[in-house]
Amino acid sequence: MAGSKLWLSLLLAAAFPGPATALWPWPQYIQTSDWHYTISPHSFQFKYHVRSAAQSGCSVLDEAFQRYRDLLFGSESWQRPALTGEQHTLEKDSLVILVVTPGCDQLPSLESVENCLETFSQLVWRSPEGTFFINKTEIEDFPRFPHRGLLLDTSRHYLPLHSILDTLDAMAYNKFNVFHWHLVDDSSFPYESFAFPELTRKGSYNPATHIYTAQDVKEVIEYARLRGIRVLAEFDTPGHTLSWGRGVSGLLTPCYSGSQPSGTFGPVNPILNSTYEFMNTFFLEVSSVFPDFYLHLGGDEVDFTCWKSNPDVQAFMKKKGFGNDFKQLESFYIQTLLDIVSAYGKGYVVWQEVFDNEVKVRPDTIIQVWREEVPVSYLKELALITEAGFRALLSAPWYLNRISYGPDWEDFYRVDPLSFEGGPEQKALVIGGEACMWGEYVDSTNLVPRL
Amino acid sequence: MAGSKLWLSLLLAAAFPGPATALWPWPQYIQTSDWHYTISPHSFQFKYHVRSAAQSGCSVLDEAFQRYRDLLFGSESWQRPALTGEQHTLEKDSLVILVVTPGCDQLPSLESVENCLETFSQLVWRSPEGTFFINKTEIEDFPRFPHRGLLLDTSRHYLPLHSILDTLDAMAYNKFNVFHWHLVDDSSFPYESFAFPELTRKGSYNPATHIYTAQDVKEVIEYARLRGIRVLAEFDTPGHTLSWGRGVSGLLTPCYSGSQPSGTFGPVNPILNSTYEFMNTFFLEVSSVFPDFYLHLGGDEVDFTCWKSNPDVQAFMKKKGFGNDFKQLESFYIQTLLDIVSAYGKGYVVWQEVFDNEVKVRPDTIIQVWREEVPVSYLKELALITEAGFRALLSAPWYLNRISYGPDWEDFYRVDPLSFEGGPEQKALVIGGEACMWGEYVDSTNLVPRL
């Protein structure tokens, strides 16, 4: 869909000034005036322009028309208002939509451009007497960054399906277009795998109530698609995988205390063929379940303590000539994993450690920056990543879960992801950012207010 | 109502162990066992004991029975379950309530003792198959402090009526029994006064939508009463009154810049007879609208800058022989106000500054401690207040609005209001505490999660 110009063909102005325009986010260009039109909930229509590439039957727009009708006017049954004074209502007032890009019903992608219905809905206001108005307004708009994401963590606390769908609505109102779904982590494994059903049976908080079935996942993806939102699924390895180990024996590295296994487990065991066989099958499934071109493969915060303690890992290190450099072992694992996922035709996003630890990745890898000051400031990190020619996503300054007293949003708002030292070709590699809502202290009771 | 012993006359045990008892707050005495009884939603009844001082017709209990029925079993229409194995359901299983104190339907007061239905509801649990159980349990319980309050601030952000009612429910679940309603403040005046309707017309955020009508106030008081909760209304003067000034000309002190009025206003003007005439009428109304014996009269954070700047106030100080001690002027105002309110047969609670500034107050005044370290630590303040023979309420460590990242509740929970140095007669004067939810950054969207 294309909406670089929002054309309003509403006619007939009323005579008194309306409230200040309050659009969010602020458009690239706007010219507004005090002239405003009356909108009648009875007769108002969204219409396709005759030259529009999308026409009736395009479900994304058809359903958006219905959704925004309800958002604008509610589900009240509208009585025809008595008209008085200088106000006039057109029988057939309408918003005409002209889409220039074909393929309306495809999945959104990194290259998609956005629709303008949200902007339109924010322009409509209501007088105390209940009449709807829109000021005469000309807008040109396009997003500054193509990737405007929000991360939800459904492992530390399970989020019921309705919380995820509510969040997708909130994202649409704020023109976010990527739902980064951090599905699993140490705490729990709620993603129900058909290849490995033991993962949820043993790794979820409750296999009857605290899981995402195939149907749930489909519903999230479709609900997102209808709102122009991509679903970027993350399956983070080799760290943050404790919950995986409950359902797949032998997957995690046994930690040693001296010469004996301690009974605890560390990251995914990178020295076994069985590990890669598992990953091969698991990511084949994941690649087909999540249609977005990109998967998020994690790669953050790998703790080497357990690997160091394990004599089999030590022997493997020796054999491979890694010396004592466990970053090379981590790289070995991740490179193998990236090869697997590449073979399934997927692109990938990884956390910044993969770059920091000099893992060899494909040139089209997207690196997500989450650490504020370590090893360098996040702006320096963006400079380094883009200097190396990789695309970058920024999250470090937008950890929404880290709430504090007072107006946190001001600091979030002031961040400019491009305020690092680097040439324009580097800046062009910053594809956007993601706000993160990690789940240590967030569940369905405080998710929406905190967002 | 009295519930010092919770007698369960449920019969017949099922054969498998239930979950650990999770009561909140923890009772004074509890003995539990793995034996548990099946409760059938079809036949379960709350019943009055034949010797109970309250009987059917006592609305507080009748309505509580209905409310807790719904809380326990939901509003599902219950099919008689098929009974298998060792489980048995009694046709007439019931919870028999014996109330020893007469006067069930009166308003709750500082001297009220509490009912046990909330405890009972927390003991009932449900198996994954949907059967309700309660473990055989003996409990003796009574509250450690008679005043367990929660403050809501409806001035900085208006809270819609449903938010207040929801909060009263949450209070009941946590056995809080005083709703401290900080109705008005500098930001807005949402309390609709019938004596001075201009107060809301000019002092509320929106006189059509952001006010509490007489009917709203009645509804809050009744909703609270049915849950054993007192409503302690606060009208804070002489500071925190900017919103009052819009509707009552001459009430606030005009501030001066040099020899000229600056156009801004300070605290209530304490030198005019008209001020006390207004307060006389206003608090006559308030005393009749809010039936609790206590009113909260505020008295915190009086800024003397404006008083100091005003030549009429300076002249008044001279005439009264107050010198430059504006605390004496504050005391003059507050003592006059306390006399007014006393004449209406009310008791009063004030913030600690009234005590700190050595205002002469009645011996039955309750002093609320809110400052953590100034002029002394809150524990030292409690010691000083109780040494002077006054009753004290603690709030300083429980400012719930001051949210931070992580489990704030642990610090709140660890506070012991009696951990100050003082004799048992001093400790006995600490009647309880109040958690405060100030409204600078709290409105209906984040109130419940933050609570």
Contacts between the chains, C-beta under 8 A, distances in Angstrom:
chain1	res1	chain2	res2	distance
A	128	B	208	7.2
A	208	B	128	6.7
A	401	B	405	7.4
A	402	B	405	4.9
A	403	B	403	5.8
A	403	B	404	7.3
A	403	B	405	5.7
A	404	B	403	7.3
A	404	B	404	5.9
A	404	B	405	6.6
A	405	B	401	7.4
A	405	B	402	4.9
A	405	B	403	5.7
A	405	B	404	6.6
A	405	B	441	7.1
A	406	B	440	7.8
A	406	B	441	6.2
A	407	B	441	7.0
A	440	B	406	7.8
A	441	B	405	7.1
A	441	B	406	6.2
A	441	B	407	7.0
A	445	B	448	7.6
A	445	B	449	5.2
A	446	B	446	7.8
A	446	B	449	3.6
A	446	B	450	7.7
A	448	B	445	7.7
A	449	B	445	5.2
A	449	B	446	3.7
A	449	B	449	4.9
A	449	B	450	7.5
A	450	B	446	7.7
A	450	B	449	7.5
